Amino acid sequence: MTALTLTNNYYLQEVNPGLTADLLREYEEQIDNSDATKKTYMACVKKFVSWLEEKEVNSVEYDTLVIYKNHLKETMKAKTINTHLTAIKDLFNFLERKGVKNVAKTIKKERVSNNFVRGSLTTDQVKRILNSIDTSTLNGARAYAMFKLMVQTGLRECEIVRADISDIKNEGNNTVLYIQGKGENAKNNYVVLYPSVIKAIQDYHRIRNAKPGEPLFTSTSNHNANGRLTTRTVQRIVKDLYQNNGIISENITTHSTRHTAVTLSILSGADITQAQEMARHKSINTTMIYYHNIKRLEDNAEGKLEQLFN
C-alpha cells in the first residue's frame, strides 16, 4: 500500500491512482450516516486537507496525524477533537479499500472527562425564570412553553426545532411528544407531557393561532414569520431568560436545561432506568454519571471533616 501526497487543489492525492475531487465525492456519497453526520464528516475532512496544504505536507503518515491532533488541541475541546478524528479515521478506512495505507487506524482519541462541563439549574432558579416570563405576549408565551418543555422533559435544542404540533399524541392514558433525536432519521422516541406542560403549549398556540400541520414552535421575525425556529433562535431565547434573571455563567448554556431535567428528576426520586428513558441515553453508563455526580455532592468526605473539626 502506498502513502498519500498532496496536490495544490486542496485535495489529497494518492500516488497511484490519485485521490481526486471525484474520489472525494465518492467518499462523501458512501458515508452511511444521517445527512447531518455526513455534513460534519466532510467539514472535518476539508479542514484537515486545508491544514495539510497550508503546512505543505508532502506525505501523510501516522506522525502527521499526531501533529494535526496537537494542532486541534490548541482551539478545541476533547469531544470536538474526537469528532474530527472520527471523520479522518472514516476517510482512511475508505481509502484503505482503494489500496492506500491506513495511517489513521491506531491514532488515539482524546480522553473525555466523565464530569459534565455544563452546569444545571437549581429548582429555585427554574421557578424564578418561569415566574419572570410575561405569558400575555406571543414571545413570552413561546419562551414559557419552550423552557418548561425543556426542563421537564430534557429535550435537546435540535429536538425542539424538529418538533411539530402533529407529534403530540395520546398513548394510553398519557399525552406524549414524539421526537426526532440526535442522529436519528425518524421520530421513534417520545417524552411524556404532563398537564402543566400541555397547558403552557396550548396557551402559546392559542395566542399564536396555530394550525395542526405547523411546527410546535415558530419564528416571529420579519424574514421568517411563522417559519420553523433555528437552533440559534432557541439558544438566544434561553440565554435571554438566563440573563434576565441574573444567571450568567460559562457553565450554564442552553444544554443545561437538559442536565437540569435529568439531575432534578433523580433528586426527586426517579430511578436510573426512568432517568435513562427520559433522557434517551443509549448507554446507561451516561445516566450513571449523573448519579455519581449527585452522590459526590450530597455525600462527600468534606462534610465528614467539617463535622470532625467543628
N, C-alpha and C positions, 0 to 999 in steps of 0.2 A: 504493500500500500504506500502511496506517496503522500507527501505533506502538501500544505496549501501555500500558495503565494498570492500576492495581490496585484490587481490591475489598477489603473488610475481612474476607474469609473465607479468607485465606491462599491464594488462587488468582489467577493472572494473569487479566486480562480484557481482551480486545481491544475497542476502542470499538464496532465494528460488523462482524461479530457478536461476541458475548462469548466469551472462553475460560473456560468454566465448569468445574466439577468433572467434569462428564460428558465434556467435551472433553479434560481432563487424563487421564481414564481411557482415553479413546480413544487418546491418545498412548502410554500405557503398553501397551495391547494391541497396538499396531503395532510396538513395538520388536522388531526381528528379530535378537535375540541370545539367549544362554542365560538361564535363569532367574536365575542369579547376577548376570549383567551387567544384566539388567532391574531387579533389586532395587537394584543400585548406582546406576544412572542415576536411578531415582526418588528415592532418598535424596538424591542431589546436587541434583536439581531442587527438591525440597521445601525443602532447606536454602537454596537461592538465593531461592526465593519468600518464605520466612520472613524472610530478611535484607531483602528489598525492603519488606516490610510493616513491619518494625521501624524501618527508616530512613525510612518514609513517602514512598517514591519514587512519584511520580505517573506518570512516563513512562519506559519503559525504552529507552535509547539506547546507542550504542556506548560513550560515556563512562561510562555506568552500569556496564557490564561491566568496564571498566578499573579502576574504583574497587573493584568486587567482587573482582577478581583480586588487587588490592593488599591487600584485607581478608584473603583466604585466605593470603597470604604471611606474615601475622603468626603463624600457628599451624601451617602445613602445609609439607611439603617439595614439591619440584618435581613429582615423579611424581604425588602426590596431588592437587595443584592441577590438573594436566593431566587427571586423571580427571574432576574437576568441570567443567572447561571443555569436555571432550568431550561430557559429558551435556548441558550447556547448548547447545552447538552443535547437537546432535541434536534437542533440543527446538525450536530456532528453525528448523531445516530442516523439521520437521513443521508448524510454524506458518506458514512461508512458503507451503506448499501450501494454507493456509487464507486466504491474502491478507494475512498480517502481514509487515511489513518485517523482513528478516533482518539484525538488527544484530550478530549473533554471527559472521557469515561470515568477517570479517577479523581477529577477535581472535586474538592470537598466544599460543601456549602457552609455558610456561617451558622454558628450556634445561636438559636433564638431563645431568649430568656423566657422562662415559664411564668414570670411575673408580668402582669399587664402594665404597659406604659400608660395607657389611658386610664383615668380615674373614673369613679362612678359618683353619682349624686346621692346625697342623703335623703331620707324621707321628707324631712323638713324643707330641703331645697326644692324637691319636686312639687310639694304642696304650695310653696311660695311662688314658684313660677306659674303654676296653673291659676292661682288666685290673682295673679297680677295681670292676666290677659283680659282685655275688653272683648268679650264674645258677641257684642252687639254689632260689630263691624264684620265685613266679609273676611278681611285679612286676619282679624282677631279670632273669628270662629274657625278659620282654617288652621291657624297656628295652634289653637287649643286642641282641636281634634287630632291633629298630626302628632303633637308632642305627647298627648295622652295615649294615643295608639302605640307610639314608640316605646314609652317607658312601661307600658303594661303588657306588651307582647314581645319586646325585643327585636322588632323589625329593623333591618338594615336600611340604609338610605336608598339603595337600588331597589329594594322590595317595596318601599313607599312609592317610588317613581313608577314602578311597573304595575301597581295595583289598579284595578278597575272596579267600578261600582258593582258590576255583574259578578265579581269574585266573592261577594258576600253571599253566603248560602246557609241554609238550615241543615244541620246534620243531627238527626235525633232530636233531642231537647236543647241542643246548643246552636248558637249562631257562630259561624266561622268565617274567616277570610282566607281564601286560597291565595297562595303567593308563589311567585317565581323567584326562587332563592338564588344565592350567589353561585354562578357557574352552572345553573340549571337552564334547560330549554323549555320546560313546561311548568305549569302551576300544579304541582303534585302535592305540595305540603300546605299546611294551614296552621293558623293560630286561632285560639278561641277568643271570641269577643264577649265581654260581659256588659250588662246594662249601661254602666256609666260611659263606656267607650262607644257603644252603639248610639246612645243619646247624643254624645258630642259630635259624632259623624252625621247623624240625622239633622241636628241643628245647623251644622255647616252647610249641608246640602239644601236645606230649606232656604237659607239666605241666598245661596248660590243659584237656586232654581235648577238643580242638577237633573240631568236626564239619565236613564238607566244605562245607556251604552257608553257613557263618558268615563274618563279616568277618575279614580277615587279623589284625587287632589289635582286641582288645575291652577294654571297661572293667572295672575291678574295684571300682568304687564301689558303695555300697549301693543308691543310687537308679537306677543304670544298669548293674547287673551283667550282664556278657556282651553288653551292647549295643555298638554302634559307637562308637568313640572320637570325640571332638570335636577340632578343631584346637587349642583351648585346652589340652586334656589333653596332646596331643603336645608343645606348647610347654613345658608345665610339666615333663614328663619330661626333655626335652633340657636345659632350664635347670637342673634339679636335678643332672644329670650334670656340667654345666659347673661349678656351684658346689661340688660335692663334690670336684672336682679343682683348685680354686683358679683357675678360668678365669672371671674377672669383667671384662667389658668391654662398653661400649655397642656396639662394632662386631661383637661375637660374638653372634649370635642363632641361632634355630632354622634360619633360611635359610642360615646359614653352613655347615651340613652340605652343602648343595648346592654352594656355592662351593668347599668343600673337595674334593668329589668331582671337579669339573671341573679345579681347579688341580692337584691331586696326580696326576690322570690324565695331564695334559700334562707335568708334571715327570717322570713315569715313562715317557714316550716316545710317548704317544698323539698321532696327528696331528690336524690341525684337523677333518677330516671325522669321525673316530672320536669326538672330544670333542663335536662338534655333535650327532651322532646319539644319544649317551648323554644329553646334556642336553636334547635335543629343542628346540633353539633354531630358531625359524622362519627367522631370518636368520643367515647365517654371520658377519655383522659383530658380532653379540653374542658369539660364541665368540672372535672375533679380539681382543676387549677383554682376555680372559684372557691371550692370548699377548703382547699389548703390555705388560700389567702385569708379567708374569713376566720378559720381556726387560728391562724397565726396572729391575727389582730385581737381576737376575743380571748384566747387562752395562751398568753405569752409568758416567757421567762422573766421579762422585765417587771411584770406585775408581781411576781413572787418576790423579787428583790425589793420592790417598793414596800411590800408588807414586811419584809425582814428588817429593813433599815429604818422604817418609820412605824 
